[in-house]
Amino acid sequence: MNMRQWVKLPSAWMEEGGLSAFKWRAEAGASETAALMVLMAIAHRADLEEGIARATYNDLFAATGVSRTKIADGLEILAARNLVIREANGRSTFQLTNYGKGRPLGRAACETFIRWQWSYADVRRLLSS
């Protein structure tokens, strides 16, 4: 798969302070971190028209390096916060919410993020600062 240098990511939720909800919590462990990593993997695979991505758990594991359990936890968090719609277009599909024309979109440097192969510890340090 050719990796795009930049991907579109809906940004209204971040502008409203939603990013600060992703914090390391003892009771959740790495689930919040995994959610952000999974969100980036989905954004990278999303089509440019509707924000729909087709990705299996194996694809998400290959992109993030996190366990299937943490991928599932991350997807639950993303769905609960209305950032991703699961099975939007059939099995193994995800849709970024608030994606499309007229909606605020930011650019995420996905290629660099994945190429660096950030670990849980790296992302945890960023989230706790």
NORDA-V849852 format. One record per backbone hydrogen bond with DSSP energy under -0.5 kcal/mol. CO is the residue of the C=O (numbers start at 1). NH is the residue of the N-H. If there is no record, write none. Layout:
co:CO nh:NH
co:CO nh:NH
//
This chain:
co:2 nh:4
co:4 nh:111
co:5 nh:111
co:7 nh:108
co:9 nh:106
co:11 nh:14
co:11 nh:15
co:12 nh:16
co:13 nh:18
co:14 nh:17
co:17 nh:20
co:18 nh:21
co:19 nh:22
co:21 nh:23
co:25 nh:28
co:25 nh:29
co:28 nh:31
co:29 nh:25
co:30 nh:34
co:31 nh:35
co:32 nh:36
co:33 nh:37
co:34 nh:38
co:35 nh:39
co:36 nh:40
co:37 nh:41
co:38 nh:42
co:39 nh:43
co:40 nh:44
co:41 nh:45
co:42 nh:46
co:47 nh:51
co:51 nh:96
co:52 nh:47
co:53 nh:55
co:53 nh:94
co:56 nh:60
co:57 nh:61
co:58 nh:62
co:59 nh:63
co:60 nh:64
co:61 nh:65
co:67 nh:71
co:68 nh:72
co:69 nh:73
co:70 nh:74
co:71 nh:75
co:72 nh:76
co:73 nh:77
co:74 nh:78
co:75 nh:79
co:76 nh:80
co:77 nh:81
co:78 nh:83
co:78 nh:84
co:79 nh:82
co:83 nh:97
co:84 nh:86
co:85 nh:88
co:85 nh:95
co:87 nh:90
co:90 nh:89
co:90 nh:93
co:92 nh:55
co:93 nh:87
co:93 nh:88
co:94 nh:53
co:95 nh:85
co:96 nh:99
co:100 nh:103
co:104 nh:11
co:104 nh:12
co:106 nh:9
co:108 nh:7
co:108 nh:110
co:109 nh:113
co:110 nh:114
co:111 nh:115
co:112 nh:116
co:113 nh:117
co:113 nh:118
co:114 nh:117
co:119 nh:123
co:120 nh:124
co:121 nh:125
co:122 nh:126
co:123 nh:127
co:124 nh:128
co:125 nh:129
co:126 nh:129
//
